[in-house]
């Protein structure tokens, strides 16, 4: 019996090893309802098993970010798929990411790429104002984010918790563009104007649709979802005549000393493809960064939006430096 036992154990061990080679581990802050179908398509088309870790809606981007930092000395993930570039920059600055330049993305603008090859952007969203048409006439709709502090919008504006997700990115970008003094003054005035702090961008959308508030800051995918659901809402790209709207590409990067680097690179190539951008345009109204990708009606073109000019690396540093202040602002 013993002479058969060792070969059997060896065979099982080799089998497990072979299986582990045909897998890839991805952490993502992108909504599971949108990211999971893409990952399953990759799995089906390549035969590589995808193990995915998703963030929750309420702790968007923060949960997997902290996990990746904690795992730096013993990485478990191969790829990080982020809903914005700032968290990826934080990981780069902490030595968590590795350089990988994908040929698939060679025609994507350098504006949406890390100069050292640590991340590449694709499929962008933008920060917008969504408003309830029954509560706000078109003439009364804010044109600038700074208008939200006006008396006539008191108690009628919602934003997601600024400690998480794209709202953190948006506020960090405002600090970068406006400077600390003006950004703090804006947030102080916003709080004095009884801004409603929602749990998430999706919650902002729901409150506006239900008429609990007249308007709120959210992302284009959430705003587009409200329109698809038949809600009587309008969408505004704020500050078209001034600092512009914050454009937020998805980003993807390889983790330093990833357990399955070759498969990680294959997944990155897949996410950066024109086909993936077309899927995300269809499922959640994201704007392709490749030229000529077909999009459904209602998906805005980046060519028609004035972008906020920010330095992603500087904004990542600002995001970290204002965390204590944002926590105090949100809780007091």
C-alpha positions as CSV (number, residue, x, y, z in Angstrom):
1,X,0.0,0.0,0.0
2,X,2.8,2.4,0.9
3,X,4.5,2.0,-2.5
4,X,1.4,3.4,-4.2
5,X,0.8,6.1,-1.6
6,X,3.8,8.3,-2.4
7,X,3.2,8.4,-6.2
8,X,-0.4,9.3,-5.5
9,X,0.5,12.2,-3.2
10,X,3.1,13.4,-5.7
11,X,0.5,13.3,-8.5
12,X,-2.0,15.3,-6.4
13,X,0.7,17.9,-5.6
14,X,1.7,18.2,-9.2
15,X,-2.0,18.5,-10.2
16,X,-2.5,21.4,-7.7
17,X,0.7,23.1,-8.9
18,X,-0.5,22.9,-12.5
19,X,-3.8,24.3,-11.6
20,X,-2.3,27.2,-9.7
21,X,-0.3,28.1,-12.8
22,X,-3.5,28.5,-14.8
23,X,-5.0,31.1,-12.5
24,X,-4.8,34.8,-11.9
25,X,-5.7,36.8,-8.8
26,X,-7.2,40.3,-9.3
27,X,-8.3,42.8,-6.7
28,X,-10.7,45.4,-8.0
29,X,-12.6,48.5,-6.7
30,X,-14.9,48.5,-9.7
31,X,-18.5,47.6,-9.0
32,X,-18.8,43.8,-9.1
33,X,-21.9,44.0,-11.3
34,X,-19.8,45.5,-14.1
35,X,-16.3,44.0,-13.5
36,X,-17.3,40.4,-12.9
37,X,-18.8,39.8,-16.4
38,X,-15.6,41.0,-18.0
39,X,-13.5,38.8,-15.8
40,X,-15.7,35.8,-16.6
41,X,-15.3,36.5,-20.3
42,X,-11.5,36.5,-19.9
43,X,-11.8,33.2,-18.0
44,X,-13.9,31.6,-20.6
45,X,-11.8,32.8,-23.6
46,X,-8.4,32.0,-22.1
47,X,-9.1,29.0,-19.8
48,X,-7.3,30.9,-17.0
49,X,-9.1,30.7,-13.7
50,X,-9.9,34.2,-12.3
51,X,-9.9,34.6,-8.5
52,X,-11.4,38.1,-7.8
53,X,-11.6,40.1,-4.6
54,X,-14.1,43.0,-4.8
55,X,-14.6,46.1,-2.7
56,X,-17.9,46.9,-1.1
57,X,-19.9,49.9,-2.3
58,X,-19.4,51.7,1.0
59,X,-15.6,51.2,1.3
60,X,-14.9,51.7,-2.4
61,X,-11.2,51.6,-3.2
62,X,-10.1,51.7,0.4
63,X,-10.6,48.1,1.3
64,X,-8.5,46.5,-1.4
65,X,-6.0,49.3,-1.3
66,X,-5.2,48.7,2.3
67,X,-5.1,44.9,1.7
68,X,-2.6,45.3,-1.1
69,X,-0.4,47.6,1.1
70,X,-0.6,45.0,4.0
71,X,0.4,42.2,1.6
72,X,3.4,44.0,0.1
73,X,6.0,41.6,1.6
74,X,3.9,38.5,0.6
75,X,1.7,39.6,-2.4
76,X,-1.4,37.5,-3.0
77,X,-2.7,39.4,-6.0
78,X,-1.4,39.6,-9.5
79,X,-3.4,42.6,-10.8
80,X,-5.2,45.6,-9.3
81,X,-8.1,46.9,-11.4
82,X,-8.9,50.3,-10.0
83,X,-11.8,52.7,-10.7
84,X,-9.4,55.6,-10.6
85,X,-5.7,56.3,-11.0
86,X,-5.0,57.9,-7.7
87,X,-5.1,54.8,-5.6
88,X,-2.8,53.1,-8.1
89,X,-0.4,56.0,-7.7
90,X,-0.5,55.5,-3.9
91,X,0.5,51.9,-4.4
92,X,3.3,52.9,-6.8
93,X,4.6,55.3,-4.3
94,X,4.6,52.6,-1.6
95,X,6.5,50.1,-3.9
96,X,3.5,47.7,-4.3
97,X,3.3,47.9,-8.1
98,X,5.5,46.7,-11.0
99,X,6.1,48.2,-14.4
100,X,4.4,46.6,-17.4
101,X,3.8,48.3,-20.7
102,X,1.1,46.7,-22.8
103,X,1.3,46.8,-26.6
104,X,-2.5,46.7,-26.6
105,X,-2.7,50.2,-25.2
106,X,-0.1,51.9,-27.5
107,X,-2.7,54.2,-29.0
108,X,-4.1,55.3,-25.7
109,X,-3.0,58.9,-24.9
110,X,0.1,59.2,-22.6
111,X,-2.1,61.5,-20.4
112,X,-3.7,58.2,-19.2
113,X,-0.5,56.3,-18.5
114,X,2.1,56.3,-15.8
115,X,5.5,57.6,-17.1
116,X,7.3,54.6,-15.6
117,X,4.8,52.1,-16.9
118,X,3.3,51.2,-13.5
119,X,-0.3,51.7,-14.7
120,X,-2.4,52.3,-17.8
121,X,-5.8,53.9,-18.0
122,X,-8.9,52.8,-20.0
123,X,-12.7,53.3,-20.0
124,X,-13.2,56.6,-18.2
125,X,-15.9,58.1,-16.1
126,X,-16.4,61.7,-15.2
127,X,-17.8,63.4,-12.1
128,X,-21.1,65.1,-12.8
129,X,-24.0,66.8,-11.1
130,X,-27.3,64.9,-11.3
131,X,-30.5,66.8,-10.6
132,X,-34.2,66.1,-10.2
133,X,-36.1,68.0,-12.9
134,X,-39.2,68.2,-10.8
135,X,-37.3,70.1,-8.1
136,X,-34.9,72.2,-10.1
137,X,-35.8,74.2,-13.3
138,X,-33.0,74.2,-15.9
139,X,-32.3,77.9,-15.2
140,X,-31.7,77.1,-11.6
141,X,-29.3,74.2,-12.1
142,X,-25.7,75.0,-10.8
143,X,-23.1,75.6,-13.4
144,X,-20.1,75.2,-11.1
145,X,-19.3,73.0,-8.2
146,X,-18.6,76.2,-6.2
147,X,-22.3,77.1,-6.7
148,X,-23.4,74.3,-4.4
149,X,-22.6,76.5,-1.4
150,X,-25.2,79.1,-2.3
151,X,-28.2,79.6,0.0
152,X,-30.8,78.5,-2.5
153,X,-29.3,75.0,-2.5
154,X,-29.2,74.7,1.3
155,X,-30.0,71.1,2.4
156,X,-30.6,70.2,-1.2
157,X,-27.2,68.8,-2.2
158,X,-25.8,65.3,-1.6
159,X,-22.3,63.9,-1.9
160,X,-21.0,60.5,-1.1
161,X,-18.8,60.0,2.0
162,X,-15.6,61.7,1.1
163,X,-13.5,59.1,2.8
164,X,-14.2,56.5,0.1
165,X,-14.3,56.0,-3.6
166,X,-14.3,58.6,-6.3
167,X,-15.5,61.3,-4.0
168,X,-12.1,61.2,-2.2
169,X,-10.4,61.5,-5.6
170,X,-12.6,64.4,-6.5
171,X,-11.9,66.3,-3.4
172,X,-8.2,65.6,-3.6
173,X,-8.3,67.0,-7.2
174,X,-10.1,70.1,-6.0
175,X,-7.3,70.6,-3.4
176,X,-4.7,70.2,-6.2
177,X,-6.5,72.7,-8.5
178,X,-7.9,75.3,-6.1
179,X,-5.2,75.1,-3.4
180,X,-5.6,74.1,0.2
181,X,-7.1,77.4,1.4
182,X,-9.8,77.7,-1.2
183,X,-10.6,74.0,-1.1
184,X,-11.0,74.0,2.7
185,X,-13.2,77.1,2.5
186,X,-15.4,75.4,-0.1
187,X,-15.9,72.3,2.1
188,X,-16.6,74.5,5.2
189,X,-19.2,76.4,3.3
190,X,-20.7,73.2,1.9
191,X,-21.0,71.8,5.4
192,X,-22.6,75.1,6.6
193,X,-25.1,74.8,3.7
194,X,-26.3,71.5,5.2
195,X,-24.9,69.2,2.6
196,X,-26.2,65.6,2.8
197,X,-23.5,63.0,3.1
198,X,-24.7,59.8,1.5
199,X,-23.2,56.3,1.9
200,X,-22.1,56.0,-1.8
201,X,-22.5,57.5,-5.3
202,X,-25.3,55.1,-5.8
203,X,-27.0,56.4,-2.7
204,X,-26.6,60.0,-4.0
205,X,-28.4,58.9,-7.2
206,X,-31.2,57.3,-5.3
207,X,-31.8,60.3,-3.1
208,X,-31.9,62.6,-6.1
209,X,-34.3,60.3,-8.0
210,X,-36.6,60.0,-4.9
211,X,-36.6,63.8,-4.5
212,X,-35.0,63.7,-1.0
213,X,-32.5,66.3,-2.4
214,X,-32.6,68.4,-5.5
215,X,-29.1,67.5,-6.8
216,X,-25.9,65.6,-6.0
217,X,-22.4,64.8,-7.2
218,X,-21.9,61.4,-8.6
219,X,-20.2,59.5,-11.5
220,X,-21.4,59.3,-15.1
221,X,-22.1,55.6,-14.7
222,X,-24.5,56.1,-11.8
223,X,-26.1,59.1,-13.5
224,X,-26.6,57.1,-16.8
225,X,-28.1,54.3,-14.8
226,X,-30.8,56.7,-13.4
227,X,-31.6,57.8,-16.9
228,X,-31.9,54.1,-18.1
229,X,-34.3,53.5,-15.2
230,X,-36.5,56.2,-16.5
231,X,-35.9,58.7,-13.8
232,X,-36.8,62.4,-14.5
233,X,-33.3,63.7,-14.0
234,X,-30.7,65.8,-15.8
235,X,-27.0,65.5,-15.9
236,X,-24.5,68.4,-15.9
237,X,-20.8,68.5,-16.6
238,X,-19.9,71.3,-14.1
239,X,-17.4,74.1,-14.7
240,X,-17.4,73.8,-18.5
241,X,-16.3,77.4,-18.6
242,X,-13.8,77.1,-15.8
243,X,-11.7,74.3,-14.3
244,X,-13.6,71.6,-16.1
245,X,-14.9,68.1,-15.0
246,X,-12.8,65.5,-13.3
247,X,-12.1,62.6,-15.7
248,X,-11.5,59.3,-14.0
249,X,-10.1,56.5,-16.1
250,X,-10.1,52.9,-14.8
251,X,-6.5,51.8,-14.3
252,X,-4.8,48.5,-14.2
253,X,-1.4,47.5,-13.0
254,X,0.8,44.5,-12.2
255,X,1.7,43.8,-8.6
256,X,5.4,43.6,-7.7
257,X,6.4,40.0,-7.2
258,X,3.0,38.8,-8.3
259,X,2.5,35.0,-7.9
260,X,1.3,34.6,-11.5
261,X,3.0,37.5,-13.4
262,X,2.5,36.0,-16.9
263,X,-1.2,35.5,-16.4
264,X,-1.4,38.9,-14.8
265,X,0.0,40.4,-18.0
266,X,-2.5,38.5,-20.1
267,X,-5.4,39.9,-18.0
268,X,-4.0,43.4,-18.2
269,X,-3.8,43.1,-22.0
270,X,-7.4,41.9,-22.0
271,X,-8.7,44.7,-19.9
272,X,-6.9,47.3,-22.0
273,X,-8.4,46.0,-25.3
274,X,-10.9,47.8,-27.4
275,X,-13.3,44.9,-26.9
276,X,-13.4,45.4,-23.1
277,X,-13.9,49.2,-23.6
278,X,-16.9,48.4,-25.8
279,X,-18.3,46.1,-23.2
280,X,-17.9,48.7,-20.4
281,X,-19.5,51.4,-22.6
282,X,-22.5,49.1,-23.1
283,X,-22.8,48.0,-19.5
284,X,-22.1,51.1,-17.5
285,X,-21.7,54.0,-20.0
286,X,-18.0,54.3,-19.6
287,X,-16.1,56.4,-22.2
288,X,-13.5,54.5,-24.3
289,X,-9.9,55.9,-24.4
290,X,-9.2,54.0,-27.7
291,X,-10.4,56.0,-30.7
292,X,-13.3,54.6,-32.7
293,X,-14.7,52.2,-30.2
294,X,-18.5,51.8,-30.8
295,X,-20.7,53.2,-27.9
296,X,-24.4,53.2,-27.3
297,X,-26.5,56.3,-27.5
298,X,-26.2,58.5,-24.4
299,X,-22.5,57.7,-23.7
300,X,-20.7,61.1,-23.9
301,X,-17.5,61.6,-25.9
302,X,-14.4,62.7,-24.1
303,X,-13.8,65.0,-27.0
304,X,-16.8,67.1,-25.9
305,X,-15.9,67.4,-22.2
306,X,-13.5,70.0,-20.8
307,X,-11.2,68.0,-18.5
308,X,-9.9,69.2,-15.2
309,X,-6.1,69.5,-15.5
310,X,-4.5,67.6,-12.7
311,X,-1.2,65.8,-11.9
312,X,-2.2,62.3,-10.8
313,X,0.9,61.8,-8.8
314,X,0.5,65.1,-7.0
315,X,-3.2,64.4,-6.4
316,X,-2.3,61.0,-5.0
317,X,0.0,62.6,-2.4
318,X,-2.7,65.2,-1.6
319,X,-5.3,62.4,-1.1
320,X,-3.1,60.9,1.6
321,X,-2.3,64.2,3.3
322,X,-5.9,65.3,3.6
323,X,-7.3,62.0,5.1
324,X,-7.4,63.2,8.7
325,X,-9.0,66.5,7.7
326,X,-11.6,64.8,5.6
327,X,-12.5,62.4,8.4
328,X,-13.0,65.3,10.8
329,X,-15.0,67.2,8.2
330,X,-17.3,64.2,7.5
331,X,-17.9,63.3,11.2
332,X,-18.3,66.7,12.7
